């Protein structure tokens, strides 16, 4: 999470990850749904994070940029050259790419830990990895029902595996509604920090702030 840019300060921005399949049937089925997720995150003034890849994450990034939002990608590559040449991943739909150099498995964990919440649309094994990592990390997890793949299997997995933090999993078949629900949870979780930022309290060492004598 981060405070907004100058001119819009005192309002928190959450980093919300959209996780989904990079290829396969769910990409064709749910491309528009992923784009709507990215657009909804941007319109609410928050930051979209993805795995800087093709497929549904790409469509989410495209949606965020269409809404003039901020899109940050976490690449498995260690450099732009590797990102483009070895992994053959997109570039233009990101405001910033974090070249993790961690390959796909390590990138997934880094992406999840760098996000305040994770939303799953469609998805395969990679999305399942990101979902379970997010849930075990105590992150709110949004599931876009009806988008196929991992997303539609998660309710069954929750019943069979009975994870201790299943209350963090939120379901909806509407992208905008799901984003709103995730933001509501984050607002509640970060009430104290939001109040601190709103009052411009200096909890960090600010050499420019006026010093008061005791």
N, C-alpha and C positions, 0 to 999 in steps of 0.2 A: 504494500500500500504506500501511497505517497501523497503529500499535500498537492493541491492543484497549482498550476503555473501562475506567475504574476498576473494580477488583474482578476483572478478567480480564487485567490487564496482563502484560507480558513475553511475550506471544504475538502473532505477526504476523497481520494480516488482509490478504489480497490482495483487490484489486478485479478481479473477473472479469466481463467483458462477455459478454452473450448477444446475438448479432446474428441477426436473422431477418426474414422478410417481414412487411410491415404489412398486406397483403391478398393475395387469390388462393388458389389450390388448396392450397398448402402450409400455410396458416394452419389450414384445416379439418382437414387430415391430421395436422398435427404440434403442435396446441395442447397436448395432454397431455404430449408430449415436452418442449416448452419449459417447461411448468409444473414438470416433474420436474427440469429443469436448475436452475431458480431455487431450488427447494426443496433440492436437493442442495448447492448453493453455500452456502445459509443454514445448513443442518444441519452443515456442516463449519466454520462459524464465520467465513465470509468474506463479502465485500460484493459484491452484484450491481450491475452498471452496465448501463444500456441507453440507447437513444436516446429515452427518455420518450415512446414512441409506442404505437400500437395494434398489433394482430396478435400475432405470436409474442413480441416483446419484452414486450408487455403481459402475456401469459400467464406469462412467466418472472418478471416482477415480482410477479404475483399469487401464484405459487408461493413466492417468497422471503418474502412477508409472511405466508403461511399457516404457514410454518415459523418465524415470529418473527424473521426475518432483517432485514438492512439493504438497502434498495433505493434506489439513486441514479439519477436520470434526467438525461440531457443533452439539453436541448430546443433545437430550431432557433430558437425564439422568443427575443426579448429581454426579455420580461416575462411575468408570469402572465396578464395580459389577452390578450396576443398568443398565448400558448400555448393558452388556452382558446377564444378567439374566432376568431382567424385560422387557426390550425393545427388547432383542434378535437381536441386531444390530451388523454389522461387525466391525472388529478391525484392521486387518492386512494391509489394503490398505491406512492407514493414517500415516503421519509423526507425527501428533499431533492431539489429540481430545480435544476440549474445552467442558468440561462437564458443560453445562449451568444450569442444574437443573430447566429449565423453561418449561418443557413439550413441546409438539409440537408447540402450538400456539406462545408461548414466544420465543422458539428456532428459529422459522421462522423469527421473527423481528430482533433478535440478529444477525442471519446469514446475513440478508440483510444489516444491518447497518455496519457489519464488512467487507463487500465486496465493491469493487469499481464499479462493474457491475454485472448484473444477466442475465444469458442465460437460456431460457426455452426450454426444449425438452420434447415432449409428455406432461404428467402431468395431475393432477386432481385438486381437491379443494385446496390442500396444495400448489401446484405450482401457482395456481391463486392468493392465498394469498400472496405468496412471490413476484409475479410479481406486483400486485397492490401496495404492500408496497414499492417496489423498485422504481416504477414510482412516487409515491407520495413523495418519499425521494429525487427525482431528480437524480436517478442513470440511466445510460444507460442500456437499456433492449434489449437483443438480442432474437429473436424468430426463432427457427429452424422449418421452414415450412415443411409440409409433414411428421412430426413426430407424428401427431395425438394428441388427447386429448386437453388440454388447449392451447397448442401452435397454433393449427390450428383454434381455436375459437377466439383468440385474435384480429385478423384483424377486425372481425365483431363487437366485443365489442368496439373497438376503434372508429368505425363509429357511433355506437348507442350512446355511452356514451360521446363522444367528450371530452376526458380529456385535460386539459390545457397544458400538457407536452408530447403530443403524438409524438412530433418530436424526443423524446428520444428513441422511439421504432424502432429498426432496424430489417429487415427481410432478411432471406436467406434460401435456401434449401440445402446449402452446409456447413458442420460444420467448415471446415478450413476458408472458405470465411467469415463466420459469426464472428469467433474469430478475424480475421484480421480487420474487420470493427469496432468491439468493441474496439480493441486496438488503432486503429486510432483515435477514438473519445476520448478515455482516454488520449492519447498523447496530443491532442489539449487542452483538459480541464486542463491538468496539465503541460502546457508548462513552466510556471514560476518556478514551483517546480522542474521539470526535469532539467532546466538550473542551478538552485541553487545546486542541488545534483551533477550535472556533474562538477561544478566548486569547489566542496568540500567546500562550504561556511558553516561556523559554525553559524547557527541561534539559536543553543541551547547552554546551559551552558556546556562547555567542559573544565574540570579542567586540562586536559592534553595538551590543545592547548596553544601555545606560546602567552603570553600577551604582547601587545604593549603599551608603555607609550604615553599618549597624549601630 
